[in-house]
Amino acid sequence: MPRLGRIDLAILGVALPDSRRRLAATVRALQPRFILPSHQDDFFIPFDRGFTFGKMTNFPDVLRIRAREELPGRLILLDYFRPWTLR
């Protein structure tokens, strides 16, 4: 992959096992300052029931990969069970 310049935020899908297998290589190629794992919610549950993690989501695995591979960038894990305030 050609160098794209400075990457501040990489929003990377990690819900599926194959996405997690590619995580280390993708982060190394992009060299982002921040990594935001995405696609962790269950899209098949009605929105009015609140947030529910997808059945294949595995954030402990994302944390293990990041630690084992000593990946660059700060990992952002949002708390989906509390209200957010944007300022």
DRENDRENGU-928551 format. One record per atom (N, C-alpha, C, O): residue in three letters; z, x, y. Coordinates in steps of 0.2 Angstrom, whole numbers, plus 2048, in hexadecimal, padded with zeros to 3 digits. Each point is the difference from the previous one (the first is absolute). Layout:
% residues N
alaZXY...
//
This chain:
% residues 87
met8008047FAmet8007FC806met800805806met804804801pro7F87FA804pro800804806pro8067FF804pro8027FA800arg80080B804arg8067FF804arg7FE7FB806arg7FB801803leu8097FA7FEleu7FF7FB805leu803801806leu7FF7FC805gly8058097FCgly804801806gly8077FE7FFgly8027FF7FAarg80280180Barg8077FE7FFarg8017F97FEarg7FD7FC804ile8068037F7ile8027F97FEile8077FF801ile8058037FDasp7FD7F8807asp8077FE802asp8037FC7FAasp8058017FEleu7F77F9800leu8037FC7FCleu7FB7FE7FAleu7FA7FE802ala8088037F8ala7FB7FE7FAala8047FA7FDala8058007FEile7F77FA802ile8027FA7FDile7FD8007F9ile7FA7FF800leu80A8027FBleu7FD8017F9leu8027FB7FBleu8067FF800gly7F57FD7FDgly8027FC7FBgly8038037FAgly7FE8057FDval8087F9801val8048037FAval8027FB7FBval8048017FBala7F97F9805ala8037FA7FCala7FE8027F8ala8047FE7FCleu7F6804803leu7FD8017F9leu8018077FEleu801805804pro8007FC7F5pro8018077FEpro7FB805801pro801806802asp7F97F87FEasp7FA804802asp801803807asp7FE805802ser8047F6803ser801802807ser805806800ser800804804arg8067FB7F8arg805805801arg7FE8067FDarg802805802arg7FA7FB7F9arg7FD8067FDarg7FC804805arg8008067FFarg7FD7F7805arg7FC803805arg804802807arg7FD803804leu8097FB7FCleu804801806leu800807803leu7FF801805ala8038037F6ala801807802ala7FA804803ala800803805ala7FB7FC7F7ala7F9803803ala7FE7FD806ala7FD803805thr8047F67FCthr7FE7FD806thr804803806thr7FE801806val8097FF7F9val804802806val7FF808801val800802806arg7FE8027F5arg7FF807801arg7F9800804arg800805805ala7FB7F77FAala7FA800803ala8017FE808ala7FD803804leu8077F87FDleu8007FD807leu805804804leu7FF801806gln8078027F7gln805803803gln8037FC806gln800803806pro8027F77F9pro8027FC805pro807801802pro8048037FCarg7FE7FC80Aarg807800803arg8057FB7FDarg8058027FEphe7F87F8800phe8047FB7FEphe7FC7FC7FAphe7FA800801ile8097FE7FAile7FD7FC7FAile8037FA800ile8067FF7FFleu7F67FB801leu8037F9800leu7FD7FD7F9leu7FA7FE800pro80A8027FBpro7FD7FD7FApro7FF7F8801pro8047FD803ser7F68017FBser7FE7F9801ser7FF7FC7FAser7FF8037FAhis7FF7F7806his7FF7FB7FBhis8057FF7FBhis7FF8007FAgln807800808gln8067FF7FBgln8027F97FFgln8047FF7FCasp7FA7FC808asp8027FA7FFasp7FC7FC7FBasp7FA8027FFasp8087F87FFasp7FD7FC7FBasp7FC7FB804asp8037FB803phe7F68067FDphe7FC7FC804phe7FF7F97FDphe7FD7FB803phe8068047F7phe7FF7F97FCphe8067FC801phe7FF7FA7FEile806808805ile8067FB802ile7FF7FE807ile7FE803804pro8037F67FDpro7FF7FD806pro804804806pro8068027FEphe7F87FF807phe803804806phe8067FD802phe805803802asp7FC7F67FEasp8067FD802asp8068017FBasp8067FF802arg7F98047F8arg8058027FCarg803807802arg8058027FDgly7F9801808gly802807802gly7FD8057FCgly7FC7FF7FCphe806807806phe7FD8067FDphe8028017F9phe8067FF7FEthr7F58037FDthr8028027F9thr7FC8067FEthr7FA800802phe8098057FCphe7FC8057FDphe7FB7FE7FBphe8027FC7FCgly7F8807804gly7FB7FF7FBgly8038037F9gly804804800lys7FA7F97FAlys8028017FAlys7FF8087FElys8038037FCmet7F7800807met7FE8067FEmet803806805met7FE8067FFthr8057F7806thr802805805thr8068047FDthr8047FE7FDasn7FC809805asn8058047FDasn802805806asn7FD8067FFphe8077F9805phe802804806phe8048067FDphe7FF806803pro8057FA7F8pro8038067FEpro7FB8057FDpro801806801asp7FA7F77FCasp7FA8057FEasp7FD804806asp7FF806800val8007F6806val7FD803806val805805802val7FE806802leu8087F97FEleu805805803leu8008067FBleu801806802arg7FF7F97F7arg8008067FCarg7FA804801arg800806800ile7FA7F7801ile7FA803801ile800805806ile7FE806800arg8057F7805arg800803807arg8058067FFarg7FE806802ala8077FA7FBala8058057FFala7FD8057FBala801806801arg7FC7F87F9arg7FE8057FBarg7FA804803arg8008067FFglu7FC7F7805glu7FA803803glu801804806glu7FC803803glu80A7FC800glu802803807glu7FA7FE805glu7FE804803leu8017F67FDleu7FB7FD805leu802801807leu8057FF802pro7F6802802pro801800808pro8017F9802pro7FE7FB7FDgly804805809gly8017F9804gly8077FD7FEgly8038017FBarg7FF7FB80Aarg8067FC7FFarg7FE7F97FDarg7FB7FD802leu8098017F9leu7FE7FA7FCleu8047FA804leu806801801ile7F67FA801ile8037FA803ile8017FA7FBile7FB7FE7FDleu80B800801leu8017FB7FCleu8047FA804leu805801802leu7F77FA7FFleu8037FA804leu8057FC7FCleu7FF7FF7FAasp8057FE80Aasp8057FC7FDasp7FD7F8801asp8017FE805tyr7FD8007F5tyr7FC7F9800tyr8057FA800tyr7FE7FB801phe8098077FFphe8047FA7FFphe8047FF806phe8057FC800arg7FA807806arg803800806arg7FB7FF806arg7FA8027FFpro8077FA806pro7FB7FF805pro7FF806804pro804805800trp7F67FC802trp7FE806804trp7FF7FE807trp7FE7FA802thr80380B803thr7FF7FF807thr7FC805802thr801806800leu7F97F8803leu7FB805803leu802801807leu8007FB804arg80080B7FEarg802802807arg7FA804803arg801802806
//
